Amino acid sequence: MPQTTGPRVLAEQMMSLVVLTDYTGPLDVIPADVINDGLQASCRAVAADTRLSPTDSDTLTDNAVCEPANAQALGASNYEARMGIYRYPDETNPGEHSEQYDEVFQALKEKGTEVVVVKRDLGLRWDAPFEAGQEIEAYRVTTDWPQAPQDRTGYQKRVIPLPVSDARVNAVVGEPEGTGE
């Protein structure tokens, strides 16, 4: 019997999020070593409060007299970006943050911080290394102030709005820097 569909992959544990705090280069192709050296945020991000995605583009309805009524064309792209980040107190001094585990929140906590967030969401576990040729999405964002969640049950966390200034939803991982390729 012929197969009518390819193999599917469950979404659980298959999205990887990496925060690049110093990357200012192009988003179309980001070198593998740059991504692998970034802050791995997959285990620090709250799944229900994290979304990095395109949303509906603006539409234009500036029709010519000869065009059908309500003919639309696509305009500017729009994006939604926010990350829910778990907080980690220092084990010996709970009133301070953990240097070991709270690094993602610390990188994103100040309003106006510019970072690139890389998302890989196709077929590989969150902890698989990034390699040249893999499909990614890249979002250049600026942080807003972290917000306390409305639901105060569960773990301590903050939701950080991330207005998007530039994005590539069909980007790829490039060869490591310095390989000459």
C-alpha positions in Angstrom: 0.0 0.0 0.0 1.5 3.4 -0.9 2.3 5.8 1.9 0.0 8.8 1.7 1.9 11.1 4.1 5.5 11.4 5.3 6.5 10.8 8.9 5.3 13.3 11.4 7.1 14.4 14.5 5.5 15.2 17.9 6.1 18.9 18.8 7.2 18.2 22.4 10.8 18.9 23.1 11.5 19.7 19.5 11.8 23.5 19.5 15.1 25.1 20.4 15.3 28.7 21.4 18.7 30.5 21.6 19.3 34.1 22.6 22.2 35.9 20.9 23.2 38.9 23.0 26.0 40.3 20.8 25.0 39.3 17.3 24.5 42.2 14.9 25.0 40.4 11.6 22.4 39.4 8.9 19.5 37.2 9.9 19.3 35.2 6.6 22.3 33.0 7.5 23.7 32.9 11.0 26.9 30.8 11.5 26.4 27.6 13.5 29.1 28.4 16.1 27.5 31.8 16.8 24.2 30.1 17.6 25.8 27.2 19.5 27.7 29.8 21.7 24.4 31.7 22.5 22.3 31.4 25.6 20.2 28.2 25.3 16.8 29.3 26.4 14.7 26.2 25.7 14.6 24.9 29.3 14.3 28.5 30.7 11.2 29.4 28.6 7.7 28.7 29.7 6.0 27.0 26.8 2.5 28.5 27.4 3.9 32.1 27.6 6.4 31.9 24.7 5.6 32.8 21.1 7.8 33.9 18.3 5.9 33.9 15.0 4.7 35.9 12.0 1.1 37.0 12.3 -1.2 38.2 9.5 0.4 40.8 7.2 -1.2 44.1 6.7 -3.4 44.3 3.7 -3.8 47.1 1.1 -7.1 47.8 -0.5 -6.1 50.7 -2.7 -7.9 49.4 -5.8 -7.9 50.8 -9.3 -11.3 51.5 -10.8 -11.1 48.5 -13.0 -10.3 46.0 -10.2 -12.9 43.9 -8.4 -14.3 45.4 -5.2 -12.2 44.5 -2.1 -9.3 43.1 -4.0 -6.4 43.0 -1.5 -2.6 43.0 -1.7 -0.2 42.1 1.1 1.5 44.9 2.8 4.0 45.0 5.7 4.8 41.8 7.7 3.8 41.6 11.3 5.2 39.5 14.1 4.3 38.4 17.6 7.2 37.8 20.1 7.2 37.3 23.8 9.0 34.9 26.1 7.9 33.6 29.5 11.1 33.0 31.4 11.4 31.0 34.6 13.2 32.8 37.5 16.0 31.0 39.5 17.0 32.2 43.0 20.5 31.6 44.4 20.3 28.5 46.5 22.4 29.9 49.3 20.9 33.4 49.2 17.3 33.1 47.9 16.9 36.9 47.7 19.4 37.0 44.8 19.4 35.5 41.4 21.3 32.3 40.5 24.4 33.1 38.4 24.2 29.5 37.0 20.5 29.2 36.1 19.0 32.7 35.8 21.2 33.8 32.9 18.5 34.1 30.2 16.3 36.3 32.4 19.3 38.4 33.3 20.1 38.9 29.6 16.5 40.1 28.9 15.5 41.9 32.0 16.3 45.5 31.0 13.9 47.5 28.8 15.6 48.4 25.5 18.0 45.5 25.3 18.5 44.4 21.7 19.0 40.7 21.1 18.5 38.1 18.3 16.3 35.1 19.2 16.9 32.0 17.0 14.1 29.4 16.8 14.6 25.9 15.3 11.4 24.0 15.1 11.8 21.1 12.7 12.5 17.5 13.5 15.4 17.9 16.0 15.3 17.8 19.8 15.9 21.1 21.6 19.4 20.1 22.7 20.7 19.0 19.3 23.6 21.2 18.1 22.9 23.6 15.3 24.6 22.6 12.0 24.9 24.3 8.7 21.9 24.0 6.4 19.3 23.6 9.2 16.1 25.7 8.8 15.7 28.4 11.5 13.7 31.5 12.2 15.6 34.6 13.5 14.0 37.6 15.2 15.8 40.8 16.1 13.9 42.1 19.1 14.1 44.8 21.8 13.0 43.9 25.3 10.2 45.6 27.2 10.0 45.4 31.0 9.3 41.9 32.3 5.8 41.5 33.4 4.4 39.4 36.3 2.0 36.7 35.0 -1.7 37.0 35.9 -1.7 33.4 37.1 0.5 33.2 40.2 0.3 29.4 40.5 3.3 27.2 39.5 6.9 28.3 39.2 8.1 31.9 39.5 8.4 33.5 36.1 8.1 36.7 34.1 6.7 37.4 30.6 8.9 39.6 28.5 7.3 41.4 25.5 9.7 41.5 22.6 8.8 44.0 19.8 10.3 42.7 16.6 12.4 45.2 14.4 13.5 42.6 11.8 12.9 38.9 11.2 13.6 36.0 8.8 11.2 33.1 9.0 13.1 31.2 6.3 16.6 31.6 7.5 19.3 28.9 7.7 22.2 28.0 9.8 25.5 28.9 8.1 28.9 27.3 8.1 30.9 28.1 11.3 32.8 31.4 11.1 36.4 31.1 9.9 35.8 27.9 7.9 36.3 29.9 4.6 33.1 28.4 3.1 
